[in-house]
Amino acid sequence: MLAEVLLNTGKYDFFYKREGLKMNTVDEVVRLRKLGQLKESMEMMQSVLAENPESGMNQYQMAWCYDNLGEERKAVSHYQMAIELGLSGEDLMEAYLGLGSTLRSLGDYEEADRVFRKARNAFPDSSVLEVFQAMVFYNKENYAEAMEQILKLLVKKNE
């Protein structure tokens, strides 16, 4: 948790030096991305990915880099590969979210809906997945289904 807080504030270098630890390259990619150095982050991640393309985490981080640079079409295959290669827990949920959201923004509503259905089966308690799936319903002009999902979520949150 401390490392995450420090990463979010850009103070990771100090933490690692103080603790005598070495920052791994993926940590550095994330740090650069959080500091808004998106191109540098992507270039570093491309090198990491070239060394180990079979890592689900590397594929996931590459997808984030492309998404942050507005290159959504390039991000899609990396999200798909990350999920296929294997992520777990929050990383898997966020990869599904990234993939579904990116597909939605590209106008591929049917595929986005399929991704969100699969994600919600894996993470049935995720409110964020419900909201994004409702957005897909709206984009597909399934207004009643979108509203029903949002209302159910509101009721569930207020119980």
Secondary structure, DSSP 8 states (H G I E B T S, - for coil): -HHHHHHHHT-HHHHHHHHT----HHHHHHHHHHTT-HHHHHHHHHHHHHH-TT-HHHHHHHHHHHHHTT-HHHHHHHHHHHHHH---HHHHHHHHHHHHHHHHHTT-HHHHHHHHHHHHHH-TT-HHHHHHHHHHHHHTT-HHHHHHHHHHHHHHHT-
